[in-house]
Amino acid sequence: MEVRGFCPVHRLGDRVVIEGPRILLERTDALCIHALSVILHYAVALDEGADPVKLGLTRPEDRDHAYLQCVDPWKPYTEGGTVIFRVKRIK
């Protein structure tokens, strides 16, 4: 996870753990409603084995991860920040 600017919810190193249809709250550090809208679009596909390279979410040399970005566009449009999530499927 990378935070650009100020995010009132997430910090570098935070984890969001999803198992099937459940967000494991006891293993999740923080979860922003804006980030959830992005993560949910891809969580099921990645969990089912979709190739993050084919989805356009990473480069071939880093196919173990997908990269997703918070919907807050940050400066110059907002005073908040944006978060880039590094997503990995754990088998």
C-alpha positions as CSV (number, residue, x, y, z in Angstrom):
1,M,0.0,0.0,0.0
2,E,1.2,3.5,-0.9
3,V,-0.4,6.7,0.4
4,R,0.0,9.8,-1.7
5,G,-1.1,12.9,0.1
6,F,-3.3,12.6,3.2
7,C,-5.7,9.7,3.7
8,P,-7.8,9.9,6.9
9,V,-8.3,6.1,7.0
10,H,-5.3,4.2,5.6
11,R,-1.6,4.1,6.6
12,L,1.4,2.5,4.9
13,G,1.3,-1.2,5.7
14,D,-2.4,-1.5,6.4
15,R,-4.0,-4.8,5.4
16,V,-7.5,-5.6,4.2
17,V,-8.1,-9.4,4.3
18,I,-11.0,-10.9,2.3
19,E,-11.9,-14.5,2.3
20,G,-14.6,-15.5,-0.2
21,P,-17.5,-13.1,0.4
22,R,-16.3,-12.0,3.8
23,I,-14.0,-9.2,4.9
24,L,-12.1,-10.6,7.9
25,L,-12.5,-7.7,10.2
26,E,-10.2,-9.2,12.9
27,R,-7.3,-9.3,10.4
28,T,-8.1,-6.0,8.7
29,D,-6.4,-2.8,9.8
30,A,-8.6,-0.3,8.2
31,L,-11.1,-0.1,5.4
32,C,-12.4,3.1,3.6
33,I,-15.7,3.0,1.9
34,H,-14.2,4.6,-1.2
35,A,-11.4,2.0,-1.4
36,L,-14.0,-0.8,-1.0
37,S,-15.7,0.3,-4.1
38,V,-12.5,-0.3,-6.1
39,I,-11.4,-3.5,-4.4
40,L,-14.7,-5.2,-4.7
41,H,-14.7,-4.9,-8.5
42,Y,-11.6,-7.1,-8.7
43,A,-11.6,-9.2,-5.5
44,V,-13.9,-12.0,-6.8
45,A,-12.1,-12.2,-10.2
46,L,-8.7,-12.4,-8.6
47,D,-9.9,-14.9,-6.1
48,E,-11.1,-17.1,-9.0
49,G,-7.7,-17.0,-10.6
50,A,-8.1,-14.2,-13.1
51,D,-4.7,-13.0,-14.5
52,P,-3.9,-9.5,-13.2
53,V,-1.8,-8.9,-16.2
54,K,-4.7,-9.6,-18.6
55,L,-6.9,-7.4,-16.4
56,G,-4.4,-4.6,-16.8
57,L,-3.6,-4.4,-13.1
58,T,0.1,-5.1,-13.2
59,R,3.1,-5.8,-15.4
60,P,4.1,-9.3,-16.5
61,E,7.2,-9.3,-14.2
62,D,5.0,-8.7,-11.1
63,R,2.0,-11.0,-11.9
64,D,1.8,-12.1,-8.2
65,H,0.2,-8.7,-7.4
66,A,-2.5,-6.5,-8.7
67,Y,-2.5,-2.7,-8.1
68,L,-5.7,-0.8,-7.5
69,Q,-6.1,2.9,-6.7
70,C,-8.5,4.7,-4.4
71,V,-11.1,6.8,-6.3
72,D,-9.9,10.1,-4.6
73,P,-8.0,11.8,-7.4
74,W,-6.0,14.0,-5.0
75,K,-4.4,17.3,-5.9
76,P,-5.2,19.5,-7.6
77,Y,-8.8,18.2,-7.4
78,T,-9.2,17.4,-3.7
79,E,-7.3,18.2,-0.5
80,G,-7.3,14.5,0.5
81,G,-5.0,11.9,-0.9
82,T,-5.0,8.7,-2.8
83,V,-4.0,5.2,-1.9
84,I,-2.5,2.5,-4.1
85,F,-3.3,-1.0,-2.9
86,R,-1.1,-3.9,-3.7
87,V,-3.4,-6.9,-3.9
88,K,-2.2,-10.5,-3.6
89,R,-4.2,-13.7,-3.7
90,I,-3.1,-16.0,-0.8
91,K,-3.8,-19.6,-1.7
